[in-house]
Amino acid sequence: MNKGWTDRDVYLLVKIANRKDNVPSTFPETCLNRSALVLPKSRKVAIAHRTSPTDTEFPRRPMAKQRSITANLGLYVYGGAAILLGLLGLVSGDFATTWQNVGPNVPLRAPLAYLTAVIELAGGIALLLPRTARAGALTLTIVYSVFTLIWVPKAFVNLGNYDPIGNVFEEFSLVAAGLVLYAIFSPAGSSIARRRAFFVLLFGICPISFGIAHIIDMPGLLGWIPGWLPPTKMFWAYATTLGFFGAAVAILAGIMAPLAARLLTAEIVIFELLVWIPNLSAGPGKHFNWAGNAICIALAGASWVVSDSISAAAETKLVPAESPEEVSAVDHR
């Protein structure tokens, strides 16, 4: 045995060697002992700089391949919203006014609206199919990036008007979520996959803008809050505003980020249930109400995607090791 190995190193290596899912089919069982234990390079274990066996990290399969459907609901909401936007565009022959802000004087506006609808529909469907999920995520990311860029010049026309700036970040939140999905479905260890945490941080910036928009347009916000909600409209106006700021801080700082991301998602979903669905029920013939519902669902899906990603990262960060007693029992088989 290598004299440089510590007891902890031996403990970890023996534990790994006796786990069936970590032993290659070509690895003879006779080699699995303390004196002749060799692990293939593809199964390297991060032993150095660990303080205890429970801190040791192990390679994992890509999150998208090991997570259950219930743990990926954000994926389905995000993809479903794209499908809804696509269907809405095909039926109306228009963009999601006013969020997809394509001016009325743009050449070939109607054909572009139909083309966008087809791309959104195809991207949403592709995202929900395992073999095309990565292409679907990239497609939707590009589409939402275009609408983000459309708002950018308008945001600088009048800096005193925050509405265009707020729309930039609303669209950009969809872009960030698309990048998170693209990273998830990229090959493990690729440069894109390694940037998933960075894409999550990009999304974390957006709730700051949501909160600022609430403060600046507080009178308008109060008009959207149902009057029957106790205790007061002002209470919910401040609560939702602080919720956006709190979620941003938690996601960016990594402090209770999974909980914060879930609460952010719940806040957007509740807004959809209490505001946009009633508006649609009251005015089903208005394109604005349909577009608002589709965009709100997309925002909820984006937040849900990021929430799922943060939760998955937190759950798979560390793999608990068996106790020394369990390893001892294995050694004496």
N, C-alpha and C positions, 0 to 999 in steps of 0.2 A: 504494500500500500504506500502511496506517495506520502513522504514524511511531512509534506507541507499541508496536508489535510487536517482540519480540526474535527472534533467529534461531531460538531453541528453539520459540517460538510458531509461526513459519512452518513449521518442521520437523514439528511435531505436526499442524498443520492440513492440510498437504499429504499427510502420511501417511494421515490419516483420509479425506481426500477421494478418495484413490486406492484405498481399500479398498471393494470392491464392496458388501459387506454394510452399509456405513455411508452409502451414497449413495442418497437417495430416488429413486424412479422418475421423479419430475417434475423432477429436478435435471439441467439440461443439462450435458453433458460439457464444453462450451466454457467453462463457468464455473469448471471445476476447474483454476485456475492461481494462481500466487502473487499476482497483482495484482488478481484479482477473486474472491476466495474467501470465500464466505459460508455459514455453516452454519445450518440451521433451528433454532429455539428448542428443539425437542424433542430435539435431539441435542447439547446443550451439553456441553462438555468442561471438566473441572476442571483449568485450567492454572495458575491463581494458586496461589502458595505451594508449588509443586513444585520439588524440587531437581534432578530429572533426568527425562528422557523416560520411563524405566521406572517412575517413581512415579505416572504419570498414571492416574487411574481412569476407566473408561468405563461407561455404562449397560449393564446386562445384563438378559436376560429373567429372569422369576421362576425360582428354582431348580427348582421342581417341574416346569417345562416343559422344562428343558434337561438335566436329570440323567437318566442311564440307569437301567434297572431295577436293575442290580447295585449302583448307588450309592444306591438307595433301599430296600435290603432291610429297614431298620428299619421303614419304612412297612408292609410286608407282615407282618412279625412282630407289630407292634403291632395291626394290623387283624385278623390271624389269631387273636391272643389274645382279642380281643373276641368274635370269632365262636365260639371255643371256650368262653368264659364263657357266651355266650348259649345254646349247645347244652347245656352242662352244666346251666344253669338250667331249660331246658325238659324235660330228662330227669329231673332230680331234684326239680323243683318247689321248689328252695331257692336261697338266695344262696350265694356263694362263702365258706362258713364257713372260718375265722373273720374273714377280712379284710373282707368286706362285712357288717359287724356289725349286723345288724338283729335286735333282740331277739325272743324267741318270743312275747311278749305284745303285739306290735304288731298293731293291728287290720288285718284283710284281708292278713295277711302272705303267705299263699300266692298270692293274685292279684297282689300286688305283686312277688313273686318271678318269676312268669311274665311280667309286664309288663316288668320289668327285663331279663329274658332276651331278650325280643323286641326291646327297644331296643338292647341290646348287639349282638345278631345283626345287626340292620338297620344299626346304626352301623358295625360292622366291615365289612360288605359294601359299604356306601356309600363308606367310606374307600378301598376298593380300586378303585373306578370313577372315572375321571378327572372325569366331569361332576358327580359327587356327593361328591367327596373332601372338599371344604370343609365341606359339611353333615355328613358323617360325622365329621370331626374335631371339630366343635363339639358334636355329639351325645354322643360319647364323653367329651369334656371335661366336659360337664354331668353325665353319669352318675357319673364318677369324683369330681367335686366333691361330689356328694351324699354319697357314702360317706366322703369326707374329713371333711365337716362332722359326720357321725354320730360320728366318733371324737373330735372336738375337745372336747365337754363331758366325755367320759370321761377325757381326758388331764388335766383339771384336778381331778378328784375326788381323786386320790391322786398327788401329784407324785413321791412316792418310788417309784412303780411306773412304769418307763419304757415298758412294753409298749404302752399306749395311745398314748403320744407317738410311739413308733416306727411304729405303724400309721398315724398321721396322715401322717407323711412318706412312708411307702410308697405310700399312696393319692395323696398330693399329687404324687409323682414322675410318676404316670400323668396327672395333671391338667396338669402343666408340659409334658410331652411332647405332650399333645393341643393345648395352646396353641401350641407350636412348629409343629405341623402346620397348625393353623388359620391361623397367620401366613404359612406357606409358600404355602398355597393361596389367600390373600387377594390382591386386586389389588396389583400392584407400586406402591409409593409410598404405599399407604394407611396409616392410623395403626396398624392392627394389624400389617401387614407390617413396619413400621419397628420394632416392639417385639419382633421375633423374638429378637434378642440378649438382651433383658431376660428373656424366657421361658426361654432357655437358662440364664441365671444362677439363675433360680428353681429349676430342676432341680438345678443345682450345689450347692444347699444340702442337698439330700436325702442324698447319700452321707455327710455328716457325721453325720446321725442313724443311718445304717446302721452306721457305725463305732462310735458310742457304744453302740448296742444290742449289738454284739459284745462290747464290753468289760464291760458290765453283766451280760450273760448268758453269760459265758465258759464256765461248766460245761455249760450247755445246748448251746452251740456245739460244744464238743468231742464231744458225743454225736452230732452230725449229721455230723461228718467221718469218712469211711471209714477204718477202721483199717489198711487195706493201703497207704495213701498214704505214701510215704517223704518226708521222713525221720521226722517225728513229727506227731501231731495238733496239738500246741501250735505247731509251726512254721507250719502252715497257718492256724491261728487268728489268729496275729499278722500273718501275711502278708496275709490277706484284710482284716483290720482296717486295717492301714496302707494297703492298696490303696484302700479307701474314702476315707480321709482325704486321701491323695495326689491322688486323682481330683478331690475337691471343691476342693482348693487350686488345682489346675491349671486347672479349668474357670472358677472364680471370678476367678482372677488372669489368665487368658488366657495362661498359660505352658505351652507344649507341650500345649495343650488338645485338639487332635485326637487325639494319641497317648493321652493320659490317658482320654479318653472311649471310645476303642476298647478299652483295657485294662479299663475298668470294665464295658463290655458283655461282654467275654470272661469276666470274673470271674463275672458273673451267669449267663451261659450254662453255664459249667463247673459252677456250683452246681446248675443244672437237670439237667445230665447225670449228675453224680455223687451227687446227693442225692434229688431229687424223682422222677426216672424210676425208680431202684431202689426207692424207697418205694412207688410206684404198682405196680410189678411184684410186690412182696411183699404188697401189700394192695389189689388192684384193686376190691374191693367197698366200700372206705371213701371216702365223699364228701370227707373232709378231704384225702386224697391227690390226688384229681382237682382239687379247688379249689386246692391248693397248687401243682400243676403249671401250672394256668391262670394264676394270679397271677404265678408266677415267670417264665413266658413273657412275660406282659404287662410286667413290670419290665424284662426283657431287651429287649423291643421299645421301651420308653420310652427306655432308655439308648441303644439303637441309633439311634432317631430323632434324638436330640440329637447323637449322634456324627456321623451323616450331615450334620446341619445345620452343625455346627462345621467339618467337613471341607469342605463346599461353600463356606462363607463364606471359609475360608482359601484355597481354590483360585481363587475368583472375585474376591477382593479387589482384586488388581492384574492388569492386562492387560499383558503384556510388549510393548514397542514394538519395531519393526524397527530395525535398525542404520542409522546415517546412510548407509552404503554402499548398503543396499537402497533407501532413499528416493532417493538420487542416481540409481540405476539406473532407478527409476520416472520420475523427472523427465526423463530423456533418451529416453523411449520415443517 
